[in-house]
Amino acid sequence: MVPTLTRSKAWECTLAAHSHDFSTIAIVTKTTAEELCMKLQKEGLTISVAPDSNFKKDGEGGEGGAPQGGKK
């Protein structure tokens, strides 16, 4: 489903999302992110696209630890 995501990385993302209410699954172009988002939503996942500007340098979310403007 997500070509750049290995099975073990997918598990890490699942644990991060469960623990922190969000997880970054891919850093890709906006077009690719929107395509992945639609595919994953069709599989029943709650997912959204957030721009890089919503994240701190270390990859963590903005204020409060989550991406500003929504969940990933």
N, C-alpha and C positions, 0 to 999 in steps of 0.2 A: 504494500500500500504506500509506504514512504520509502522510496528507493535508497536513501542515504541512512536509514535507521536499521541497525542490526537488531536481532532479537534481544540481546542483552541490554542494549541502549534503550529499547522500547520498554523493557522492564524497569530500568532506572527512571525513565520519564513517568511511568505509571506510579511508582513509589513517590516521586517528587510531587506529582499532581495530587496524590492522596494526602501527603503531609503538608503541602504548602498551598493547595488550591490552584496551582498552575504549574506548568512545565514547558520549557522550550523544546520542541521536537525537531525543528530544522531552522536554519538560517539560510534563506533562499530569496530569490527575487520576488517581488510582490505578485506577479502573475503566477509563478509556481506555488507560492503560499496560498493564494486564493483557490487554485486547483486542488491542492492537497486538502485544504479546509473543506471544500465541497465533498470530496471523496470520503473523508473521515466523518463528516456530518451524516452522510447517507448510510454509514455503518452504525449510526446511533450515538456517536461521541459528541460531547459538548466541546466545541473548539472555535477559536477565533484567531484572527491575524492581528498582530500588534507590530508597529514599526520599531526599528532599533532605538529611536529617540525615547522610547518608553522605558528603556533599560539602563542601568548603571553599567560602568565599564566591566565589572566582574560577572555580568550576565544575569544578575539578580534583578528583580522588578524595581519599579520606581518607588515612590513613597509607600510605606506600609508593606513593602516586600512583594507586591503583586504588580503586574503591568498596569499602567494607568489606562483607563478606558475599557477595561474588561479582562476576562479570564482567557488564558490560552488553553 
